Amino acid sequence: MLTASAVLVMERLRRWLKLMADAIGPTIPLVIHGTHPVPDWLFHKATATGARKVNINRNARDEYTAFVAENAGRLELTALKEQSLAIYQKSVEHLMDVLGSSGKAHS
């Protein structure tokens, strides 16, 4: 269940995105910056209400960074790179699912 504060934030975001979309039209994508930390449900709501680009670098690399910090010097470099990259890939895939962009790449 959402807190009253979260509901208020979502309503403000919805109204703001609608105002922006009405003012600039559908050809200019809305971009959200400064998204750390933001829960998955809020990313989903933002894209559902009109945001077309979300800058999420830090969200994607949090688990990767923690793994590298914890295991640097303990694992062989090759193993550290392989395992940390797998963690990063999993985070990116998760965020692509959350944002609804999985399976939408054009070849």
C-alpha positions in Angstrom: 0.0 0.0 0.0 1.3 3.5 -0.9 1.8 6.0 1.8 -0.2 9.3 1.6 3.1 11.0 0.7 3.7 8.6 -2.2 0.2 9.1 -3.5 0.6 12.8 -3.4 4.0 12.6 -5.3 2.4 10.3 -7.9 -0.5 12.7 -8.4 1.8 15.6 -8.8 3.9 13.6 -11.3 0.9 12.6 -13.3 -0.4 16.2 -13.5 3.1 17.5 -14.3 3.6 15.0 -17.1 0.2 15.7 -18.6 0.8 19.4 -18.6 4.2 18.9 -20.2 2.9 16.5 -22.8 0.0 18.9 -23.6 2.4 21.8 -23.9 5.1 20.2 -26.0 3.2 17.5 -27.9 4.0 13.8 -28.4 7.2 14.3 -30.5 9.4 15.5 -27.7 10.2 12.8 -25.2 10.0 13.6 -21.5 13.2 12.6 -19.5 13.5 12.0 -15.8 16.8 12.7 -14.1 18.0 12.2 -10.6 16.4 8.8 -10.1 18.4 7.4 -7.2 17.0 5.9 -5.1 13.7 5.3 -6.7 11.6 2.2 -6.2 10.6 0.0 -9.2 6.9 0.9 -8.9 7.7 4.6 -9.3 9.7 4.0 -12.4 6.7 2.0 -13.8 4.3 4.7 -12.9 6.4 7.4 -14.5 6.7 5.6 -17.8 3.0 4.7 -17.7 2.2 8.4 -17.3 4.4 9.7 -20.2 8.1 9.7 -19.3 10.0 8.3 -22.3 13.6 8.3 -21.0 14.7 7.6 -17.4 18.4 8.1 -16.5 19.1 5.1 -14.2 22.9 4.5 -14.2 23.3 4.5 -10.5 20.3 2.2 -10.0 21.8 -0.2 -12.5 25.2 -0.3 -10.9 24.5 -0.4 -7.2 24.8 -4.2 -6.8 27.7 -4.3 -9.2 29.6 -1.6 -7.2 28.9 -3.4 -3.9 30.1 -6.7 -5.3 33.3 -5.2 -6.6 34.0 -3.4 -3.4 33.4 -6.6 -1.4 35.4 -8.9 -3.6 38.3 -6.8 -5.0 41.5 -8.5 -3.8 39.7 -11.7 -2.9 38.9 -13.0 -6.4 41.1 -13.3 -9.4 40.7 -10.3 -11.7 39.1 -12.4 -14.5 36.6 -14.0 -12.1 35.9 -10.6 -10.5 35.2 -9.1 -14.0 33.0 -12.0 -15.1 30.9 -12.2 -11.9 30.5 -8.4 -11.6 29.5 -8.1 -15.2 26.8 -10.9 -14.7 25.5 -8.9 -11.7 25.4 -5.7 -13.8 23.6 -7.5 -16.7 21.0 -8.9 -14.3 20.4 -5.4 -12.9 20.0 -3.8 -16.4 17.7 -6.6 -17.5 15.5 -6.1 -14.4 15.3 -2.3 -15.0 14.4 -3.0 -18.7 11.5 -5.2 -17.5 10.4 -2.5 -15.0 10.5 0.2 -17.6 8.7 -1.9 -20.2 11.6 -1.8 -22.7 12.5 -5.5 -22.7 12.2 -7.1 -26.2 11.7 -3.8 -28.0 15.1 -3.5 -29.6 15.1 -3.0 -33.4 17.7 -4.8 -35.5 
